[in-house]
Structures are given as C-alpha cells and as structure tokens.
Amino acid sequence: MGSPEMINYSGIIFSCYADNNTSCVHAIKDHSLIYTYAGKLLVEDRGKELTILPGECVFIRRNHRVRLTKLYADKQPYKGITFLFRRNFLREFYNNMGKKEKSNDIKAPEENVFRIPLRPDMSSLFHSLLPYFDSSVQPTNDIIKLKEQEAVYSLLNTDNQFSPVLFDFTEPWKIDIIDFLNENYMYDLTLEEIASYTGRSLATFKRDFAKVSELPPRKWLIKKRLEVAYDKIMNQDMKVRDVYAEVGFKNLSHFYKAFKKQYGFSPKTNTTPRL
C-alpha cells in the first residue's frame, strides 16, 4: 500500500492518494475548502453522501465531523487541494474589509457542508495552484496569503451567506464531555482534539473530566470500547474480527488482551466461563 503524499504550505494542503478507497474522519477546528483535481471525493455527513468530482469543491464548517473517502476515477488516483482558514487569518481579513463589504444582517445557514457551484473565479483560483503539486516549486508566503484572500473572496462572491459563517469569531460553547465521548469513542482522537471539539483547552478538559469520571480519559475510552464490543460479541453474535476495529481498537492482539483483562475470559469463546 502506498502512503499518501501531502505538501502543506501554511494552510494550503496538496494531497495525492496512491491507494484507492482511502477513508478518514475529517474533524478539525478550521473551516475547510476542498477541491478535487483528479479521482473523486466522497463526503459522508450524518447519513448523507456527497460526491465531489474533478473540478468541483466542497466547503466544510469548522468543528464539524464528516467522513472523507478518496477514490479513483477514470483510473486516476485522488488528488486534491485544501484550504484551511485559520481564525487569526479570517479575523485580520475581516478587520481589513470596508464597511460596505461587511454584511452584519445576513442570517447564518444551518448547513455544515456546502457543495460549491462551478464558477470562473473559483476554477481560476485552483488552476493557478496546480504547479505547486510539484514540491520543487514552492510558493512564497506572500503568494500563499494572496491565494487565501482570493479563496475567501470567491466564497463570498458565490454566496453572501458565507459571511456570517467565515466571520463568526465567538468561542464555541462547551459540549458535554461524556455525551461527546459516547458518540465518538470509536475514533482515534488525541486528548488535544477531544478538548478542542468540546470547547476547552487541554488543561480545562482534564479538570472537567476529573469531575465526571474516576478514570482518566484514555482508560475511560478503553472501558467504553470494551463494553460496546462485549455487547456486540456476546449479545449480537458478531465476530471478533468485525468488532475490534469498529469500536476503535487498532490492533487485534491488544483487543484480546484488554478484553480478557476486563472480563476474565477471551472474546473468541463467545461464551462466559462456567462457574
């Protein structure tokens, strides 16, 4: 299997996936604008699927979780360009806008994922970036900043509803930690990511978590994964090989050891030991 090739120029990411059907969870703290240059991109959001073909792009709101799958199309591997709009850049952009450009009376849309219509300005933006797929050709910091600004203007020209989305600088509300983990225990998230997604600094997250659980976060996650695995194996008659990765374990051997340590018997027996 080939590893994906990625080049990150301060928030503009060029990616190429040699393997077909490469899937990952996209959940970051910055707004994202993703353009498909070759192959195709499947975006799964709460039971809905969106296919982004070559020449098309999609906008994903910050702190929103979707699953992205990179696929071959016409025998071509997936290649894409992603803009990550960091908050400090957007704040500077907004402060430099004229009063007439600022739209304070527009209601923010409820959607979190937006297919961007094909427009000349958006197509021109991404075509101008294609030479930088070659890592020997590097854009200067000034060019990167200009391209980020161009991307924001293209979004605003596409639909002025992007204004209250892009320029919302309110801090995220704190999300209930246990509710979040019950919904996302199966994902491979760092403590820093969990803290960010629940609207906390890492220190605040650890302090708040200690108030609701006697276990540290990592042990809580392992216990939760094992409880779900137990139910699937013992009560739903599912096979171990189909369960361990589904609940968040990367390694089958580690799953066996953790399961036996918690329950006192191996999951492969599918029966509790007789007393």
Long-range contacts (C-beta under 8 A, 24 or more apart in sequence): 7-132, 7-133, 7-135, 9-132, 9-138, 9-139, 9-144, 10-141, 10-144, 11-83, 11-84, 11-85, 11-86, 11-89, 11-144, 11-148, 12-81, 12-82, 12-83, 12-84, 12-129, 12-132, 12-139, 12-144, 12-147, 12-148, 13-81, 13-82, 13-84, 14-79, 14-80, 14-81, 14-129, 14-132, 14-133, 15-78, 15-79, 15-80, 15-81, 15-82, 16-77, 16-78, 16-79, 16-133, 17-70, 17-77, 17-78, 17-79, 18-77, 19-77, 20-71, 20-72, 20-77, 21-69, 21-70, 21-71, 22-69, 22-70, 22-78, 23-67, 23-68, 23-69, 23-70, 24-67, 24-68, 25-65, 25-66, 25-67, 25-68, 25-187, 26-60, 26-65, 26-66, 26-67, 26-68, 27-63, 27-64, 27-65, 27-66, 27-187, 27-189, 27-193, 27-197, 28-62, 28-63, 28-84, 29-62, 29-63, 29-196, 29-197, 30-62, 30-84, 30-85, 30-86, 30-87, 31-59, 31-60, 31-61, 31-62, 31-84, 31-85, 31-90, 31-165, 31-166, 32-59, 32-60, 32-62, 32-82, 32-83, 32-84, 32-85, 33-57, 33-58, 33-59, 33-60, 33-82, 33-83, 33-85, 33-116, 33-151, 33-155, 34-58, 34-59, 34-60, 34-68, 34-80, 34-81, 34-82, 34-83, 35-80, 35-81, 35-82, 35-126, 36-78, 36-79, 36-80, 37-79, 37-80, 37-81, 37-126, 37-130, 37-133, 38-73, 38-76, 38-77, 38-78, 38-79, 39-70, 39-71, 39-72, 39-73, 39-76, 39-77, 39-78, 39-79, 39-80, 40-70, 40-71, 40-72, 40-73, 40-78, 41-68, 41-69, 41-70, 41-71, 41-78, 41-80, 42-68, 42-69, 42-70, 42-71, 43-67, 43-68, 43-113, 44-68, 44-69, 45-112, 45-113, 50-113, 50-115, 52-115, 55-118, 55-123, 56-115, 56-116, 56-118, 57-116, 57-122, 57-126, 58-113, 58-114, 58-115, 58-116, 59-113, 59-114, 59-116, 59-155, 59-162, 60-112, 60-113, 60-114, 61-111, 61-112, 61-113, 61-165, 63-172, 63-196, 63-197, 64-112, 64-113, 65-184, 65-197, 66-112, 66-113, 79-133, 81-126, 81-129, 83-147, 83-148, 83-151, 85-148, 85-151, 85-152, 85-166, 87-169, 89-145, 89-148, 90-152, 90-166, 90-167, 90-169, 91-169, 93-149, 93-152, 94-166, 94-167, 94-169, 102-163, 102-167, 103-160, 103-163, 103-164, 106-160, 106-161, 106-163, 106-164, 107-161, 107-164, 108-161, 108-164, 108-165, 108-168, 109-161, 109-165, 116-155, 116-158, 117-158, 119-154, 119-157, 119-158, 121-150, 121-153, 121-154, 121-157, 122-154, 122-158, 125-150, 125-151, 125-154, 171-199, 172-199, 173-199, 174-198, 174-199, 174-200, 174-208, 175-199, 177-205, 177-208, 177-209, 177-212, 178-212, 178-213, 181-217, 181-220, 181-221, 181-224, 182-224, 185-221, 185-224, 185-225, 185-228, 185-247, 185-248, 186-225, 186-228, 186-246, 186-247, 186-248, 187-248, 188-248, 188-250, 191-217, 191-218, 221-248, 222-258, 223-262, 225-249, 226-258, 226-259, 226-262, 226-263, 229-255, 229-259, 229-267, 230-259, 230-263, 230-267, 233-267, 233-270, 234-270, 234-272, 237-270, 240-267, 240-268, 243-267
